[in-house]
Amino acid sequence: MKENIEKSSSVSAKISVELPPETVEKHLNEFYREAAKHAKIDGFRPGKAPVQVVKKIYQEQASSSVSQQLISDSLNELVRKHKLKLILPPNLIAADSPQEGQAFKFEAELDLKPEMPEIDCSTIEVETPTKQEVTEKDVDKQIELIREQFANFESPIETRAVKEGDKIQFSYQARLENEAVPEASSAGEEYRVGKGEILPDFEKVLLGMKVGEKRTTQIQFGETHPIATVRGKKLDFEIELKDLKEAKLPDLNDEFIAKIEPKAKGVSDFREILKDELIARAETEHLAELRDRVGESLVDKYPFEISPRYRQMMAERILRDHIQNLMQRGFSEEQIREDSPKLLEEASKAAERQIRLSYILEKIYQDQNLEVTEKDLEDRFERLSQSSGISVAEIRSYYSQKDEKEGVSRLDRLKMDVLDQKSLDYALSKARMK
């Protein structure tokens, strides 16, 4: 086998390989022999067809299968021989079709793991963020949010206009060039106003309406809307308010507290429990901010090359997630399209920093021999249980399964997250705080 590796940078290389004719012929013959054993060809008993007949029928399949095998075997051998640290599958840029009596050549691009510098966490500086002080006013706000969750909804005594917090039922009829569009219409939808549940264009019209009132508006739809008939079109809508109910919050008394927090001995005790929870949450958020800042400092302190292809793949994933989030928050496709250059630039920068930070944290936990213990996992399961209300057993069961979408164990991913946090905490313990 002839080989040539050209490094265009410390993280990118192009490999050229040429395999001799005898290697190609050996693999082709093996394919045809195996195919002949099972081939069902008219006029011949299974396994008795002449080789030339088998070759003629299976030539295309042989070329594809043998090409893949030759490339895979050669790349695996070269990776072991040169101790190449690949971070992505090789990108095949050219390959011959295997032919008897001819050499087989192919070229591929390789994305390599960067050579890491020595990381000295004592040389970085981190500005300490201001820790949030929990006040009685914060407790009051949290109690109001809890009361909102347990609100009952009743029709107001007097007729009034829609305002934020109301639960309303409304219908809307869509028309395009004066023709009804049933698939974009609805006889009745029920939503809370001001909670992000209603399309912003609808909510603007609904605010101030009274039951029985009708209003019209126009909405421009994007090119990728799920309803094919409205893509790129501006539709007219007639909206009718069918019903309005206002929130009636439960009284804050011992009876209500007993329902939502049995451990509390009345309102005063509940306030103390709630305050302790808010303080714990503030501590968690403060630590998360500290970790973010030490991560930023590490990335700024230690620049090094990363694979452009890896960065692009990560940026595209971040951009897709960000666009989906914007659409869920009510941003129009037109708004997103206008901001796409800025969004792409931000995604590329975020990808660069995420990738470089992951390499830095890996270097730290390898150098410091950091490990994930059973206690670390149990502590994480306990915290997840407390924040989600799901039992520890259910959480442990969830992480024992494989994530089919990602193709990795959920537990392995959790362990990596714990290791990253341990590395950040180690860096925090050594950093100079300002």
Secondary structure, DSSP 8 states (H G I E B T S, - for coil): -EEEEEEEETTEEEEEEEE-HHHHHHHHHHHHHHHHHH---TTS-TT-S-HHHHHHHHHHHHHHHHHHHHHHHHHHHHHHHHT--BSS--EEEEE----TTS-EEEEEEEEB--------GGG-EE---------HHHHHHHHHHHHHHT-EEE--SS-----TT-EEEEEEEEEETTEE-GGG-EEEEEEETTTT-S-HHHHHHHTT--TT-EEEEEEE--TT-SSGGGTT-EEEEEEEEEEEEEEE----SHHHHHHH-TT--SHHHHHHHHHHHHHHHHHHHHHHHHHHHHHHHHHHH------HHHHHHHHHHHHHHHHHHHHHTT--HHHHHHTHHHHHHHHHHHHHHHHHHHHHHHHHHHHTT----HHHHHHHHHHHHHHH---HHHHHHHHTSEETTTTEEHHHHHHHHHHHHHHHHHHHHHSEE-
